Amino acid sequence: MPMNTEKKVYTLKIDKGFKELIRPLFKNEYLQLEANLIADGCREPIAVWNGVIVDGHNRYKICSEHGIPFSIEEMTFSCREEAVAWICANQLGRRNLTEESRKFLIGKQYESEKVVTRKRAVIEACHPDHTVLPYETFDPSKDSPVVETKKKTAERIAEENHISHGTVEKYSLYARAIEEITKKEPAMASKILTGRYKISHEGVLLLAKRSAEELHEMNKRLEGNQHPFAKYQTTRQEIQAMPTPRKRESGKQPSVKDMPAFDPDAEVIGLTLTIPSWSSSIDRIVHSNLEIVSDAARLNLHRALLELQDRINTMISAIKEEQ
């Protein structure tokens, strides 16, 4: 990537969508960065694309306020989605990411790369001279000439982040849900990503379907708590307390007396009784000869175990919070 080594106080543009992908610094982190820049100057270039910052928002703000000169690195992207994918991958290499931010960035990277890959496929199939189509004319919903593009993209991102490709696709749903919540109640989405509001994957998907008014009211109640963090139990109760959307159904509705009594332990007990059979199956495979098993079978098992591991970690975190 070409880098402008001349150091000066450049005037750059900030894209709101790009900036929202960057993890906000805590106050102490920002103050430390500010002190370092004032003392040592800006050593790392600020990455830009067509004059828009794609990495280095905090450094740009501090340098502009204090008149600290800096250099810039010009990035080359074919479209906005490619820039978004790069930002996500770059942020995933940062330290101190919350699990919520990590899931969102992986899902967002996947969604963006799918569009980029489809666009390239259309260009290569319809425009052998590699003429770049205007972005406005590209319809990502159309079928791509490339077979299994979506699966290959998921597999590559999965390998980069040590998860299964199924988990990547799961995180894409999470990312879309977070973006929907952002449109309706930005403050809530920010608190979910920073880990202040602990909400399960399924809970986030449910919240995305709620109205802006419902999300605003829920956020007000959570902000009214004395604790700075809302645990899984608190947010789960809030979601369960929301009125269920009415569905049109024909026929006689069951009465309350016909419904079975609710047992909060039932699902947990059922899961607990199932786990020993999983353990026995795993033990048998561990002590078998894996060398005679096909590569495809081993790969599928590896992916399934990674996805299971991810869900187990989420469950353990939820249990620890309730202890």
N, C-alpha and C positions, 0 to 999 in steps of 0.2 A: 504494500500500500504506500503511495507517495506521501511523504511527510514534509511539511513546511517547517524547516528548522529555525526560521526567523522567529524570535520571541518578541511578542508585543501584546498589547491588550486588544484582542480581536473582538468585533461585535458579531456574535453568533445568534442563530435562531433556536428557540426551544419548542419542540413539538410535545404537546400535552400527552399524547398517547405513548410516545417513547419514554417520557419522564416517569410515567406511572409504572413502567416496567422495572425501574431502578429502585432497589431497596432504600427507603429513607434512613438516614443516619440518626442514631439516638443523639441527644443533646451533647453528651460527653464526647461522642465520636466526632461530631461536627466541630466542637471547640478544639479538639486535639488536632484535627486536620487543618483548621484555621491557623493554629499556632505553628504547625510545621511549615505551612506555605509561607507565612510571614517570615519565619526564621531562615528557611532554606530555599525559598522560591519554588516554582512549579517545575518539577523535573520530568514528570510524565506528560506526554502530549495529550490534548483533548481530541477524541475521535469525532469526526464530523462527516456528514453525507450531504453534499450540496448546501453547505453552510448551516446544516441542522445538527445539533449535538446528538450523538448516539451513545457516548460514554464520557463521563467527566462533568456531569451537571453540577455537583457540589463544588468541585474545583473551579469551575467557570464562575459560579456565583461569588465565591470568596475572592478570586483573583480580580473580578470586575469591581467589587466593592473596595478593595485595597490597592488597586492599580498595579497588580503583580503581573508582569509579562509572562506569556506562555506560548508554547508551540502547538500546532494542530496537525493531526494525521487525517488525510483525506481517505475515506473509505469508498469502495466501489460496490454498489448494489444494483441489481437490475430492476428492482421494484420495492415498494414499501414493505411487503411481506418478507422479503429477503433481509431487509434491515431489522425488522422485528425479530426474526429467527436468530440473527446474529446477536442482538442485544440479549435475548433470553439465554442463549448458550454461554455468552460472556458472563452474565450474572450468575449462572449456575456454578461457575468456578469460584465465586466469592465465598468467604467464610461467614459464619453467623447467619445463614439463611434459616428462616423458620420452615418447618415442614410444610406449612400452608403455602408459603411463597414458592418453595421448591416444586410442589405439585402444580401450582398455577403456571410457573415458567416452563416446565416440561410440556404441559398441555398446550400452552400458547405457542411454543416453538413448533410442536407437531402440527397444529392447525395452520400456522404460517407456512411451514415447509411444504405442506400438501398443496397449497395454492401455488407456490413457486414452482414446484415440480410439474404440476399440471400445465402451468403457463408455458414452461420450457418445452413440454411435450407437444403442445399445440403449435408452438412456433416452429419446432423442428419438423413436425409432420406437414404443416401447411405452408411454411416459408423456409424452403431449403437454404436460402441465402441468409438465414438468421436475422431477417428484418424484425426489429422489435415492434411488437404490436402496442398501440396506445393502451395504457392500463385500463382506461375507462371502457374499452371495447371488449375486454376479456371477461368471459363468464365462467367462473370456477365450477359452476354446477354442471357444465357439460362433460360428457365422458372423455377421459384422457386416452390417447392412443397407446400409452405405455401400460403394460399389463402389471398388476400387483404393485403399482407405485405406492399406494397407501400402506400396504403391508411392509414393503422394504423400508420406507421412511420410518415407520414405527419400530421396526427391528433395529435400525441403526441408532436411533435415539435411545432405545431401551438399553442397548449395549453400552453406550456412552455413559448412561446413568445407573447401570447395574440393577436394572429392573426388567420385568417381562414386557413384551410388546403389548400384551393385554392391559397392563397397568398404564402404559403410555396412552392408550385409547381411553381408558377410564379417566385419566387426568385431563384429557381434552374436554370431556364433559364437565369436569370440575372448573376448568378455565373459562368455558363458555358461561357457566352458571355465575362465576364471580363477575364476569363482564356484565351480565344482566343485572346483578345486584348493584354494580357500580353505577349503571344508568339510573337506577331508582333511588338508591341511598348510598352515595359514595363513601360517607363516613363509616358505615357498617362494613363495606367491602375492605376498606383500609385496615380496620381493626381485626378482621378475620385473617388477612394476610400477615399482619404483624404478630399474630398469635394472642392478641388481647381477648378475642372472642374464640373460644374453643368450640367448634361446630363440626360434627361428623360430615363425611363425604355426602351421605344421603341427605343430611340436614341442609347442606348448602344447595343441593339440587332442588329440594323442596322450597327453600326460601326464594330461589330464582323465579319460581312460578307465582309468588305472592305479589300483591300490588305495592306500589310505592308508599301508599299510606300505611299499610300493615308493617312494612319494613321500618318505616320512620318511627312508628309507635313502639315497635319492639326495641329499636336502637335507643330510644329515650328511656325505656324501662331499664335496659341493661346499663346505660350510663348513670342512672340514678342509684345503682348499687354502690355500696361503700368500698367494695373491693375493686382494684384496678383491672382485674382479669375476671372474665366470665367462664366458669368451668363447663365441661360437657353436660353435666347434670342440669345446670341452670339454663343453658341454651336449649337443651332437649325439652325441658318443661315449657319453655316459652313457645317452641314450635308446636308441641302437642296441644297447647292451650289455644292455638289459633283455630278459628271456626273452619270446619271442613267444608269445602265447596260442595254445594248440593248437586247431585246427579239425578237426571230423569230416569226413573226406573218404572217399568210396568209391573203389575201384579201386587200382591199383598206384601207389605213390609213386615218383617218379624218384630214382635213386641219385645220389650226389655226383658220380660220374664222368660222368653224363649231363648235368650242369648246365654251362652255359658259364662260362668263367673270368670273375671279376669285374674290370671295368675301371673304376677310379674316375674316369678322364678322359672316359669315353664321353659322358655327358650334357652335360658342359661343352663338349666339342668340338662336339657336335651343336647346342647353343644358339648357340655362337660362329659356326658356319657359317650359321645361319638369320638372324642379325641383319642382314647386308648386304641381304637381300631386303626386310626391313622398311624399312630406310633408303631403298632405291630407291623403294618404294611411297610413303613419306612425301614424298620429294623430288618425285615426279610430282604428287602432290595439291597440295603447296605451290605449285607453278608452274602449276597449272591454274586455271580460273576458278571459284572457290568460290561466286561470287554466283549461279550457275545451279543449285547444289546445293540440295535441299530443306532446310528448317529441321530436319526430323526427322532426316535423315541427318547433318547437321552436329552436331546435339546428341548423337546416338548416338556419333559419332566422338570428340567432346570428352570424353564420359564414359569411353569405352574408353581414351583416351590418359591421362586422369588416373589410372585404375586401373593402367595399365602403368607410369606414372611412379612410383607408390607402390611397385610391386614392384621396379622398377629401383633405387630408393633403398635398399630393404632389401638387395638383392643387393650393391650397391656397399659398403654398411656392412660386410657380412659379409666381402667380399674384403679391405677395408682392415684388418680385424682380423687376417687371416692373413698380412699382409705384414710 
